[in-house]
Amino acid sequence: MKEANAQKIRLENNTTTLAREYAREGLDYETQLEQRAKEKQMERDLKIVPAAAAAPVVDEDDEEDEGDQE
């Protein structure tokens, strides 16, 4: 988890590149990006929604407050 967070920060602040990060794993970044693009396209084709988008978190306290305002 620590390394994943560090990698995210390095990518966000441009102190590394995808090519370098994939190379650390012995992988080619172009091949990996092409594969991920294929996977994302297949998700769209199959209408697969990411879990975070499929089930928004609802705060029950907020719902009660909204009902009181009407």
C-alpha positions as CSV (number, residue, x, y, z in Angstrom):
1,M,0.0,0.0,0.0
2,K,2.8,2.3,0.9
3,E,4.5,1.8,-2.5
4,A,1.3,2.3,-4.4
5,N,0.7,5.6,-2.7
6,A,4.3,6.7,-3.3
7,Q,4.0,5.7,-7.0
8,K,0.7,7.7,-7.3
9,I,2.4,10.8,-5.8
10,R,5.4,10.4,-8.1
11,L,3.2,10.2,-11.1
12,E,1.0,13.1,-10.0
13,N,4.0,15.4,-9.4
14,N,5.8,14.3,-12.5
15,T,8.9,13.0,-10.8
16,T,8.5,9.7,-12.7
17,T,6.9,8.3,-15.8
18,L,4.7,5.4,-16.7
19,A,7.6,4.0,-18.7
20,R,9.8,4.1,-15.6
21,E,7.2,2.7,-13.2
22,Y,6.3,-0.2,-15.5
23,A,10.0,-0.9,-16.2
24,R,10.5,-1.3,-12.4
25,E,8.1,-4.3,-12.8
26,G,9.9,-5.6,-15.9
27,L,7.0,-4.6,-18.1
28,D,6.7,-2.5,-21.3
29,Y,4.4,0.5,-20.6
30,E,3.1,0.6,-24.2
31,T,1.9,-3.0,-24.1
32,Q,0.3,-2.4,-20.7
33,L,-1.5,0.8,-21.8
34,E,-2.7,-0.9,-24.9
35,Q,-4.1,-3.8,-22.8
36,R,-5.7,-1.4,-20.4
37,A,-7.3,0.5,-23.2
38,K,-8.8,-2.7,-24.6
39,E,-10.1,-3.6,-21.2
40,K,-11.7,-0.2,-20.7
41,Q,-13.3,-0.4,-24.2
42,M,-14.7,-3.9,-23.4
43,E,-16.1,-2.6,-20.1
44,R,-17.9,0.2,-22.1
45,D,-19.1,-2.3,-24.7
46,L,-20.5,-4.6,-22.0
47,K,-21.9,-1.7,-20.0
48,I,-19.8,-2.7,-17.0
49,V,-19.9,0.2,-14.5
50,P,-17.0,0.6,-12.1
51,A,-18.1,-0.3,-8.5
52,A,-17.6,3.2,-7.2
53,A,-19.9,4.7,-9.9
54,A,-22.5,1.9,-9.5
55,A,-23.3,2.3,-5.9
56,P,-23.0,5.9,-4.6
57,V,-22.6,6.1,-0.9
58,V,-25.6,7.8,0.7
59,D,-25.4,9.3,4.2
60,E,-28.7,8.5,5.9
61,D,-28.4,11.6,8.1
62,D,-28.3,13.8,5.0
63,E,-31.5,12.1,3.6
64,E,-33.4,12.8,6.9
65,D,-32.2,16.5,6.8
66,E,-33.4,16.9,3.3
67,G,-36.9,15.6,4.2
68,D,-37.1,18.1,7.0
69,Q,-36.5,21.0,4.6
70,E,-39.5,20.3,2.5
